[in-house]
């Protein structure tokens, strides 16, 4: 099963592909060294990093973490004067951010209409903790082009329950009445625990 960070990245790509206001020729999940002018406009959605910090006190119980997943979104456009590229990037990056953060299927809570076993029942993340915007105007190349960057940090929880190979199926307890000596016959008591 894909990690929660990969699910968030794929959900972003799914929501950005095919938008009329974002007519990209290429959607990439990994950076490539060079983009050719005939591949513009291009969209890149990557996992920038993931940081897990303990949810509670460290080393208490099974490891539980609050995970900060940062997804980077890059849009490269070109073949226009720099002033037009600047205005277009501002509009596109703003639309991407607004489109994602106002989409109720992306920023969703628990869907009680779905079964508890269905992963679509639960949200992709708990919160958005940071959004960073930026622009690059590379100076080398045969044509003008510019890159708009958007980094969004999502909070999610991860836990690592221990793997226990032996299943406890039942417990047998031998007991004697209070104050009884060792010669008193024991009271037989069996407690069956339900197996999961």
C-alpha atoms as one frame of an Amber mdcrd trajectory, in Angstrom:
protein
   0.000   0.000   0.000   1.397   3.453  -0.855   2.500   5.730   1.979   0.310
   8.644   3.036   2.796  11.056   1.416   2.496   9.277  -1.943  -1.306   9.282
  -1.662  -1.262  13.056  -1.098   1.037  13.595  -4.104  -1.141  11.436  -6.365
  -4.303  13.215  -5.156  -2.738  16.559  -6.110  -1.812  15.309  -9.594  -5.299
  13.872 -10.079  -6.892  17.220  -9.227  -4.578  19.324 -11.411  -4.550  17.207
 -14.575  -7.020  18.228 -17.225  -7.789  21.693 -15.852  -8.524  24.231 -18.638
  -6.610  26.961 -16.819  -3.526  24.705 -16.496  -2.896  23.410 -20.032   0.371
  21.540 -19.395   2.046  19.282 -21.949   3.868  17.168 -19.380   3.155  16.111
 -15.781   6.174  14.687 -13.977   6.689  13.022 -10.590  10.491  13.166 -10.651
  12.724  16.096 -11.584  14.573  15.844 -14.878  17.750  17.753 -15.613  16.483
  19.914 -18.465  13.157  20.929 -19.937  12.969  21.605 -23.653  10.866  24.523
 -24.953   8.557  22.106 -26.810   7.617  20.523 -23.418   6.309  23.801 -21.987
   4.197  24.432 -20.039   5.229  21.622 -17.695   4.030  20.563 -14.249   6.164
  18.773 -11.657   4.693  17.366  -8.418   7.257  15.768  -6.092   7.693  14.729
  -2.484  10.157  17.260  -1.102  10.562  15.680   2.323   8.836  14.050   5.253
   9.631  14.649   8.914   8.181  12.529  11.730   8.238  13.816  15.327   6.881
  11.911  18.325   3.191  12.491  18.965   3.552  12.146  22.722   6.549  11.603
  24.935   9.277   9.786  23.005   9.804   6.078  23.832   6.463   5.736  25.614
   4.375   2.931  24.162   4.389   2.010  20.476   6.033   4.644  18.235   3.452
   7.249  17.186   4.393  10.257  15.109   3.032  13.444  13.657   4.290  13.411
  10.104   4.989  16.626   8.178   4.808  15.851   4.460   5.996  18.588   2.109
   4.878  18.322  -1.524   6.510  20.560  -4.102   4.566  21.770  -7.127   6.488
  23.406  -9.951   5.016  25.004 -13.078   7.340  26.027 -15.895   6.071  28.324
 -18.644   7.935  30.121 -21.375   8.226  31.759 -24.783   6.762  35.091 -23.617
   8.294  38.393 -22.464   9.477  38.289 -18.816   6.752  40.694 -17.655   4.037
  38.442 -19.079   5.669  35.333 -17.575   5.671  36.995 -14.166   1.967  37.859
 -14.353   1.018  34.420 -15.723   2.996  32.589 -13.017   1.365  34.633 -10.294
  -2.064  33.706 -11.647  -1.289  29.992 -12.200   0.359  29.395  -8.807  -2.487
  31.222  -7.061  -5.047  29.098  -8.938  -3.248  25.864  -8.039  -3.191  26.767
  -4.352  -6.803  27.910  -4.343  -7.990  24.917  -6.406  -6.422  22.406  -4.002
  -7.297  24.083  -0.711 -10.934  24.757  -1.626 -11.630  21.288  -3.061 -13.851
  19.452  -0.525 -12.777  16.069  -1.920  -9.139  16.931  -1.139  -9.523  18.826
   2.145 -12.031  16.395   3.590 -13.022  14.991   6.937 -14.204  11.491   7.761
 -16.934  10.321   5.360 -19.396   8.353   7.530 -21.218   7.118   4.411 -18.249
   4.846   3.574 -17.371   1.576   5.302 -14.787   1.640   8.085 -12.507  -0.606
   5.975 -12.617   1.780   2.993  -9.526   4.055   2.821 -11.686   6.692   1.064
 -13.578   7.102   4.366 -10.645   8.844   6.028  -8.983  12.157   5.155  -5.634
  12.223   3.344  -4.197  14.517   6.026  -5.206  16.293   9.229  -4.098  19.818
   8.439  -2.112  22.100   6.161   0.610  23.685   8.276   2.602  25.711   5.718
   2.416  27.048   2.188   5.470  28.586   0.522   5.508  30.307  -2.879   8.462
  31.230  -5.014   9.573  32.031  -8.569  12.681  31.449 -10.629  13.704  33.198
 -13.798  16.657  31.227 -15.210  19.030  33.416 -17.201  20.425  30.774 -19.542
  18.598  29.268 -22.488  17.417  29.980 -25.984  14.073  31.416 -24.891  12.551
  33.174 -21.906  10.972  30.848 -19.381  10.028  30.999 -15.726   9.204  28.584
 -12.941   6.596  29.051 -10.249   7.024  26.974  -7.116   4.550  26.048  -4.447
   5.458  23.959  -1.403   2.609  22.736   0.785   3.220  20.988   4.105   0.560
  18.566   5.301   0.219  17.042   8.771  -0.729  13.389   9.151  -0.313  10.783
  11.868   1.645   7.567  11.584   2.025   4.786  14.105   4.024   1.607  14.250
   2.221  -1.056  16.248   4.437  -3.950  17.327   4.235  -7.195  15.397   3.335
  -9.961  17.860   3.699 -13.405  16.255   2.015 -15.345  19.101  -1.696 -14.885
  19.660  -3.009 -15.119  23.230  -6.102 -17.300  22.916  -7.053 -18.005  26.543
  -5.914 -17.611  30.127  -6.419 -20.180  32.899  -6.460 -18.862  36.442  -6.325
 -21.149  39.489  -7.728 -19.558  42.646  -8.579 -20.542  46.229 -10.943 -18.791
  48.620  -9.339 -16.049  50.723  -7.650 -17.447  53.829  -7.717 -21.042  52.517
  -4.620 -23.154  52.989  -2.695 -25.097  50.358  -4.821 -28.216  50.981  -8.050
 -26.470  49.924  -9.151 -27.540  46.446  -8.755 -24.749  43.863 -11.678 -23.023
  42.202 -11.464 -23.600  38.443 -11.828 -20.395  36.439 -11.264 -19.981  32.715
 -11.433 -16.681  30.850 -11.581 -16.868  27.078 -10.407 -13.715  25.331 -11.910
 -12.970  21.942  -9.472 -13.292  19.072  -9.230 -10.547  16.495
